Amino acid sequence: MGYLHMWAGDVLPTGMKYTWKADGKWSDQYVQCDDDVRSIKKQLKPVDLELLEYGHAITVDYLPEEYVTPIQ
């Protein structure tokens, strides 16, 4: 299915298609499990989901906290 890189905090990922960093980090969380990716995608607004599907980085502040807690 694919994978998701997610960042915590008020950051805007920058880069090129499929290669993004924010605050110099590749991501705070990396999600590859198909079930987790599907679960997250179900909660995205249609406009954000469309951007993501086209390979753009998105920043959202409406996902539940457990999805954006930085890896320790």
PyMOL commands that set and color helices and strands:
alter all, ss='L'
color gray80, all
select helices_A, chain A and resi 34-42+46-53+65-67
alter helices_A, ss='H'
color red, helices_A
select strands_A, chain A and resi 4-6+14-16+19-21+29-31
alter strands_A, ss='S'
color yellow, strands_A
deselect
rebuild
show_as cartoon
